[in-house]
Amino acid sequence: MTEAQNLSIAIVGSGGAGALTSGNLLLEAATAAGWYGLLTRTVGPQIRGGEAAALIRLASRPVECLADRFDLLIGIDWLNADRFGAEIQIGPHSLVISDPRGGELPAFVQNSGARVVDVPLKEMAKSIPEGRPNMIALGVVAKLVGLNEDVFAALIEKRLAEKGKVSAQASRAALEAGFAAAGAIEFDRHLAAPVAAKKRWLASGNETTGLGAIRGGIRFAAAYPITPASEILEWLAPRLAKVGGVLLQAEDELASINMIIGASFGGTPALTATSGPGLSLMIEALGLATAAEIPIVVVDVMRGGPSTGIPTKSEQADLNIAIYGFHGDAPHLVLAPQSVGDCLFTTQWATYLAEALQAPAIVLSDQFLGQTVAAIERPADVAFIGERIRHTATNAPYRRYALAANGISPMAIPGMPGAQYTAEGLTHSERGTPTSGAAEHRVQLDKRRDKLEQFAFGDHWATMEGTGEIAIVTWGSLTGAVREAIELAGRDGIAVRLVAPRLLLPVQNARFAAALDGVKRILVVEQSHGGQFYRYLRAHYDLPGQTRVLHRPGPFPIRPSEIHQEITAWRN
Amino acid sequence: MEELRLTADTQLACKPGDYRSDVKPVWCPGCGDYHVLMAFTRAFAQLGVPPEQIAVISGIGCSSRIPAYTNCYGFHGVHGRSLALAAGLKVTRPDLTVVVASGDGDGYSIGGNHFLHACRRNIDITYVVMDNRVYGMTKGQPSPTTEPDFDTAISPGGTGLSPFHPLVAALASGANFIARCFAGEPNETAAMLVEAIRHPGFSFVEILSPCVTYRPDQKQWKDLVHPAPVAPTNDPAKAARRIMTDDGFNIGILYRGERRPYQPKFAPQSLDPSVLEQEFEI
């Protein structure tokens, strides 16, 4: 029996089989027992029901991506499970638990070389009044990975009684049956004891994004539903109301972006969340927010594109539109969180920056970060609260777009006497009066550029770790996988540096150059078919030495082993 | 509702001039929108709301240039989205008087969807559409309210399409107050705007505002308009019949509904946001 620092488990089943319920309970129980971990769910195209898989990784310390291989796969049944074959990598090292009455073993299981053990989940469930196969499956898995039955008792009370469908007693009995059945199954590894547990949270990136928004001062959100961003809006709706804010559902994304511009004009920090197709609709008004200098935050939870693409899967392919999508010369902020926990910080920071700079901020999260539920260490408290510089009463006539040394003009809020002005999307004078004069056009373009370029963004602009002549430059949700790949390389004696910009616009030339000082080889890692991040780096930064790019589209996240192989191959 | 009448000798605490900025309009001489601006400032003065408590929101087009000509807070946004911008402003700042200015292209074509949903949402704002049945700023293309045989460069021989009927659409979508005015009657228009602004919920005021440059035929409108021969009604069925059968030049309040406006209640900010993280704690 070996102690594993982490174990990966997949639970699959057809619609209504309860694979996701079991997966969530497993993660929650493991977290309650002190472990870390994460869960991503993957589902068929059906609106409701249909096959589902919970992909879980449990670990003795924080983890930020799925592992390369699954240790354990349990099929509550195998109907349509083949669709998950590409996502659930199993091999001779893997154990598969199968109900002989759950349908034919899918090809990817048959061809994997994995050891298959039959457990008659359905039959066992029949002998328990109201017993359900998914709870037996949960018991089997929990026992195999080394969880204690006790941690489930309180959880089952809480979660299943809430639903009011299945009695807690039946669930516990089924769970016990699963634990008992697992006793007879050989499995050569179990989870190592967790590191001394700090204060931990269990949350999805979409939820931490919502909390980051409120902490940053957001008190108005406009919402148009879109996968995979809707959970941000649904999380915010009741909670904004509790802190004196409000969420308004819009008729479309054209409306939601303009609603937040209106709210912000009125003095209320405002946000909307969407995905690629919605961001495309919002781009015109983002240009307005740039020109009229209205602080707003737009979270884009990226999914596979273009067009409707793959709404339920992750990709990092909205970088181009976020950076370059605007018409005209339109300096703005683009940020990207790097983990489920970092969604909180980055959204909070984005709110702070938008307000401080009176500019729109786009936050590029993605489906993986947004919809992954993770047990994380509680993110550190930060002091970033969005607060714009307000105009205070003077005798001089108010000039909304007055030139200032730092480019930031104090903003009057409707209701303030003597400072009435018209926020303007036309090229305007310092007062805000429309003009097509060359000089005024130029000085206002300069002003909007300078306020972003001159701002001191501090050390949060990027994550930088390690030393060495090889650097991996990546961004967003891939940061976690790159970090693991660098650890793997370290075991081979290869030192690799990590540079992952959190602030993508405005570019930070001097800081980036310093981060790559002494680097001879750069591996760029990104999840886009077209190499968008690489082209962005090429356009804005000097890349010293040789450069290689590991880029591919979704729907499956790039995993640590792919990156590790690339480093190894390049070195040899 | 209190009867309001604006006359030259009415003594006002606020003067219309207090609501006019020093920015010179871009409109053509003779444009109906000058009179609408006049009606705005007179209405605001009559209401007695100080200029800093009023926000005039607009999109793009000749009519949408009006905010900067007032001395109120204003927002000259993108084409067609003024109602959405105003909704975000009003729900977060219910203390402000929010007036939205638009035209037949901005409001009924590119902004058509927002028009329906603003009526339905029934937020307490006033929507003023200056209808001249043409895109003036882009030099004479047909709009949704243009007659089917109006010959233009982009639609030789006319569009052949029936005009959009904004008042019917407003009624069907839930607008709470529907009126038609004529720009050439600024006092009457001002009085109507006062009523519209005071009426709770979404008030829609269509102002026939001639484009003397691309629609010189509209100079005849002054001879065609006439007061609506009936009293305002709160019965949508009656209003529908009235609006659908009139000649388009019926001036007056055509519907005055009693729906409750949408305004979310703001909780006193009692909850410390740090409490929210408790739900994540293990």
Interface residues (C-beta under 8 A of the other chain):
Chain A: T31 A32 K199 R200 W201 L202 A203 E207 T208 L211 I214 R215 R219 F220 A222 R239 A241 K242 V243 G244 G245 V246 L248 A250 E251 D252 L254 A255 S256 N258 M259 I260 I261 G262 A263 S264 F265 G266 G267 T268 A270 E284 A285 G287 L288 A292 A375 R378 A412 P414 G415 M416 P417 G418 A419 Q420 Y421 T422 A423 E424 G425 L426 G432 T433 P434
Chain B: V23 P50 P51 E52 Q53 A55 V56 I57 R65 P67 A68 N71 C72 Y73 G74 F75 H76 G77 V78 G80 R81 S82 L83 A84 L85 A86 A87 G88 L89 K90 V91 T92 R93 D95 L96 N113 H114 L116 H117 P264 F266 A267 P268 Q269 S270 L271 P273 S274 L276 E277 F280 E281 I282
